[in-house]
C-alpha cells in the first residue's frame, strides 16, 4: 500500500492523517506532563516528542488555544 493510500484510508476512517494522529498523541502527552509543576516547559516539550521548544509552543497554542504556561496555570 502506498503512503498516499494509507493517508487517505486513515483520513476516511479516523478523521485524521497518520501525521495528525501522531501530533495529537504528542500534544495529549504534553498536556498530561504539564500537570507536573516540577518539569520545565522545555522538558515537557522534549519528553512529549518535540524537537524544539518553539515548535512545541506553536503546536500547543494552536491545539489548546493557549500557551503551555497559560495551560499550566489553569
Buried (B, 14 or more C-beta within 10 A) or exposed (E): EEEEEEBEEBEEEEEBBBEBEEBEEBBEBBBEBBEEEEBEBBEBBBBBBBEEBEEBBEBBBEBBEEBBEEBBEE
